[in-house]
Amino acid sequence: MPSSRTTPRWLPAAAAVAVAAWGANQFTALATVYRARTDWSALSLAAMFSVYLLGLVPGLLLGGPAADRYGRRRTVRGALGLSAAASVLLALPDEPSVYAARSATGFAAGLVFLAGTTWLRELSGPAVPPEQAARRAMYATGTGFAAGALASGMIAEWLPGPTVLPALAHALGCLLVLRATRGLPETTRGRHDPAPHRTAAVRHPRFRYVVLPASPAVLGAATVGYVVLPPLVADRVPGYAPLFSGLVAALTLATGVVAQPFAARLDDAGSARATLTAMATVIAGLLLGALAAARDSVGLVVVAALVLGTGYGLTLGAGLHEVERLTPSSAGPTSASLYQSTTSSGFLTPLLLAGTAGHASYPALLAGMAAVGLLCLAVTAAHSRRNLPDQPDLPDPVVPRAAAAREDASVPNVPNVPTAPTAPRSRRPWAE
């Protein structure tokens, strides 16, 4: 129903962010159903998951400019309409429809993650501290990601039409949120910031040697936890595979949300302490995942997913803090969306593992990923105290803002992704 005077104005905007995240993550449980009911190969299913990336990255990069030019309200509502249509398309039982639906879902999610979180913060009003508004956005995204996997798993497990009803349930949710947001005001001030220094952060050597080596681990950790590991033990939960997949996904993503504030406590402007801790956690999760696959253990899969979820949250939070310090005030949102685009490379992990599974076992592949992670950790450790933002080698004038970054410690990506606001600098970035 339309927002009333008794409903906080930011709440329908939070629902928009949550339902977009729900759509982004509903495929996790559906893939288990497809695996059991179709002859689609594991490689095809991994490709269907990863094609989401082809829509997400353009959505993240265009969401900010679209929200500035056309308004937050119009951008978010248009993206929700696209997300609903994509879910209807997902309900069709053929491969081309699933590929197209996943790509469209990714694009819609990217738009909402940028424009929707900005809209939510602005609707919260000037009386609400920025860090509180950031937490609202974080919880909306995290709730949507977890609810999408869990709801789809429950519907697929206990109701008829397991490949149809979950997608249609999300489409209905989008329509309900569209109705709830139709009375919300526009918050755009009519300004369009060209962000002349939008690549300042990514051109900085600290981005290349500290942030970039860890960025694939953000969603790589999450997708291993809730996409790769559950199917490996599906035979251990006969009759409950979709529900188990949804539960593991919800646990992984919820753990990531809980872990993100701890990245702020670990953050140190004089070193890469938070990033190193996060990468070590991801490596530990990968090794636990390799052990779980080797022993075909449901319990170890759950433990590994929890550790990987923690690593996901810590890595995302640490990277956002680093980018915050490297970003001129005129380019914050754009630099954050570029960073989040690099983290999205982690969505390719299930596809890469499925494509190489014929040449090595999953325990060996996961152990190999951990070894690559150790190499990346070594690179980051070697540059932990180098090229700090207060040194004179910055490509653009930057004022360190470590304290300000801690305000947004609760800023997520995720799995299916990461998010960043678009307008004034005071509204800093946050992420699947």
N, C-alpha and C positions, 0 to 999 in steps of 0.2 A: 504494500500500500504506500501511497505517497507519504513523504516525511511530514510529520505534524509538529506543532509547537512544543509538544512534550518529548519529542525525539531529538536528541542532539544532532545537529546538522552534519557532523562528521561521520555519524554511524552508517548512513546509507553509502557514503563514499567508501568506508571501510568494508562494507559488504561487497561493493564492486570489486575492490582489490582481492577479497577472499574468493569470490566466485570465479574470477579470472585464474587465480592460482589453482582452484579446484579443477578447472578444465585442463590446465597444463599437466596435472598429475593423475588424471583418471585413467590414462592408458596403462599405468603400471599394473593394475589388477586385470585389465582387459587383455593384456598380452598373455597372461596365464590361461585365460579362456581360449584365446585364439590358438595357443600352443596345443591345447587338448582337443579342440573341436575342428580344426582345419589342418590342411597339409602344408601350411606355410612353414618355411624353414626357419631355424633359429636366426640365421643371418638376415632374412627378410624382416623378422620381427624386430631385430636390433636396428635395422635401417629405418623401420617405421618409427621407432622411438627417437632416433637421432635426427630424422628429417625435421623434427620440431625446431632444431637449431637454425635451419634455413629461414624460418619465419621469425624466430626470437631475436636474432641479431639485428635485422633491419627494424624490427619493432622497437628495440632498445635505443637504436641510433636516431630513429625518426620520432619517437614518442615525445621527446622534449620540444623540438621545433614545432611539431604539430600542436602540442598543448599551448605553446606561446602564440602561435599564429591563429589557430581556430578556437582556442579556449579549452580549458580542462573538461568542462561539462560535455561539450560536443565530442571531444576526442574519446573520452571514457565511454560514453553511451554508444558511440559508433563502434568502438572496439568490442563492447559487450554484445552488440547485435551480431558482429562477425563471429564471436566466440560461440554464440548460440547456434548459428548456422553451421559452423564447423562441427559441433557435436551432433547435429542432425545428420550431417554427411558421414560422420564416424559410425553412425548406427547402420549404415549400409554394409552388407557383408561381402565386400570385394576389396582387393588390395589397392587399386588406384584411389578409391574413395578414402581409405585410411591414410594413405600418403598425403593426399590433398588436405584432409581434415587436420592432420597433425601439423602441417606447415602453416595453415591458416590459424590454428589455435596458438601456435608460437608467436605469430605476428600480433594477434590480438592481445596476448599476454604481455608482450613487450611494451605495447602502447599503454596498457593499463598500469603496468608496474612503474612506468615513468610518470604519466599524467595523473594517474589515480592517487599515488602516494603524495604528490604535490598538492592535489586537490584536497585530500584528507587533511594535510597539515594546515593548509590555508583556511579550511572550514573549521578547524579547531579553534581559531581565533587568536588574537594577540595575547590574551590573558593566560593561554596555555603555554608553559615552557617548551622550547623546541625539542628537548629530549623526551618529554612526555608525548608529544605528537609523533616523534620518531618511533617510540615504543608502540603506539597505536598502529602505525603502519606495519611495523615488524610483526606484531601479533596477528594482524589481519592476513598478511601474506602467509605466515607460518600455519595459521589455522586452516587457510584454504588449501595449502599443499597437503597437509596431513589429512584433512577431511576428504579431499578428492580421492586419494588412494583408498582410504578406509571405507568411504561410502560406496565407491565403485566395487570394492571387494565384497562388501556385505550384500549389495544388491545382486551381484553376479552369483554369489553363493546361495542365496535363499529365495530369490525370485525367478520367475521364468524370463526367457529372453535375455540371457546373461551378456550377450554382445550388443543388445539394443537398449534395454531399460537404463543401464548406467549412463549412457550418453544422453538419452532423452531426459533423464532426471537433471543432468547438468544444464541442458538447454532450457528446461523449465525454470531452474534457479536463475539463469541469466535474465529471463523475461520478468521474473518477480523483482529482481534488483533494478532492472530498467524502469519498472513502475515506481519503485521506491525512490529512485533518484530524479524523477522528472520534476520534482518541485525544488530541487536544490539550486542555489544561485551559482552563477559563474563568478570565479574569483580572479580571472586574468585581468591585469591592469592595462592590457593593450600594448605592452612593451615587447620588443623582440630583440634579444641580445645576440649579436652575431658571434660572440665568444671568440675574439681574434686570437686568443692564446689557448685554444681548445686542446692542442696537442702538447702543451708544456710539460705535463706530468709524464706522458708516455715517451717523450724525448729525453727525459732525465736519466742519467746512468743508473741511479738507484732503482728506477722502475725496471730497467733491463736486468739488473743483477740481483735484486731482492724481491721485487713484486712479481715479475714475469715468471721466474722459475717455479713459483708456488701457485700461480693462477690456475693451471689445469687441474690441480689437486682439489680445488674447491668443489666443483661438480663431479670431478672424477671420483672423489671419495663418496659423495652422496649416491651416485648412480651404481657404483659397485655394491654399496650397502643395500639398496632397495630394488635394483634392476637385475644385477648379475647373480648375486648370491641366492635369493629365494628359489629360483627355478632349479638350482643345483641340488636342492634337497626336497623338491616337490613330491618325490616318491615316498618320502617319509611322513607326509601329511596327506594321505589319499583322501580325496573328497573334499578337502579344505584348502586346496592350493590357492584359489583366488583370495580367500579371506586371509590366509597366511601372508600372501604377498602384500595385501593392503595393510595389514598390521605392521609388517616389517618396515614398509615405506613410511607409515605414520610415525613409528618409533624413531626412525633415522632422521626424519625432518624435524620432528619435535625436539629431539636432542640437539640438533643444530641450532635451533632458535634459542634454547636454554643456554647453549655454550657461548653464543655471541657476546653477551655482556662480559664474560671472562676475558675476551680478547682485549677489552679496554683496560682491565686491571693489569694485564701482561704488557700492554703497550709501553714502549720506551722510545722517546724521540732520539736517543743517542745510540740505539742499537736495533737489531731486528729480532729481539727476544720473542715477541709475540708470534712472528712468522715462523721462527725456528721451532718453537714449541708446537705450533699447529702442524707443521710438516712432519715432525716426529710422531705426532698422534695419528696422522693419516698413514704413515708407514707402519705403525703398530697395528692399525686396523686392517691394512692389506695383508700383513702376515697372519693375523687371526683369521681373515677370510680364506687364505690359502690353507690353513690348518682345518678350517671348517669344511672346505671342499674335499680335502684329502680324507677326512674322517666321515664325510656325509652326515654331519651332525647338525640337527635343527637348533639345538641350544647354542652351539658355537656361532652359527649364522646370526642369531639374535645378538649375541655379545659383540661380534664383529661389526654388525650394523650400528650398534650403539656407539662404539669407538669411532667408526667412520663418520657417523653423524656429528660427533663431537669435533672431529678433525675438520669437517666441512664448515661448521659454524666458526671455529677459531680461525681457520684460514681466510674465510671471507671477511670476518671482522678485522683481522690484522692487515689484510690488503687494503681495505677501505681507509684505515687510519693512515697507512703509508701514502696512499694517493692523496688524501686530504692535505697532508703536509707539503706535497709537491705541487699543489694546484693553485695557480693565481685565482683571486676572487672572481674574475670575469669568466673563468672556464670550468668551475667546479662540476656542475652537472654533466657537461659534455665529457670531461675527463673521466668522471665516474662511470658513465655509460660505456665509454671505450674500454675501461678496465673490466667492466662486467661482461663485455663482449669477449674479452680474452678468457675470462673464467668459463664462458659457455663452451669452450673447446672440450671441457670435461664430458659433455653430452655424447661425444664420439667414443667414449671408453667402451660401452657395451658393444658397439659395432666393431671396434678394433679387436676386442677379445673374441667375439663370435667369428670374425674373419680369420683369426689365427688359431682357433681351437682345434682345427684339423692337424696342426703341426706340433702342438704341445698340450698338455693337460691344463685344466684351469688352476690347480695348485701351483704348477710351474709358471703359468702366465701371471698370476697374482704375485708370486714371489719375485718375478722379473719386474713387475711394476714397482714393487717395494725397492728393488735395487736401483731403478731409475730415480725413484724418489730420494734415495740416499745421495745420489750424484747431485741432484738439484739442491738438496739441503746443504751439501758441501759448498756449492757455488754461493748460496745465500749466506752461509756462515762466513765465508771468506770476505764478503762485502758487507757484513753486518754493521760495521762502524765506519764505513767509507761513504763518500758522496752524500753526507748528511745535508738536509735542506738548508741549514744555516751557513753552508760553505759557499764560496763565491763562484762555483761552477754552474749555477743554475742558469738555464736558458732564458728565464724570465724572472723578474723580481718577485720574491716570495717572502712572506712573513710566516714564520713557523706558528702553527696553530695546534699544538699537541693537546692543550687543554680543551680547545673547542672540539677536537676530534673525539675526545672522551664523552662529550655530550651525546654523540651519535653512536655510542658503542653498541647499541642495540639495533644496528642497521643490518638486515639480512640481504642475499641473492637467492637462485635456489634456485632449489633444484630446479625446480625447473626455473630456478632463477634468481636474479638479483635486481634491485630497483634503484632508481635515483631520481630525485626531483629535478625540476627544470628551471624554475624561475629565479628568484632572488638568492643570493649566496648564503643568506642566513638559513636557508632550507637545504641542508647538506644531504649527500647521497646515502642510500641504504640498500638488499636482495633478496632463488628458487629457490 
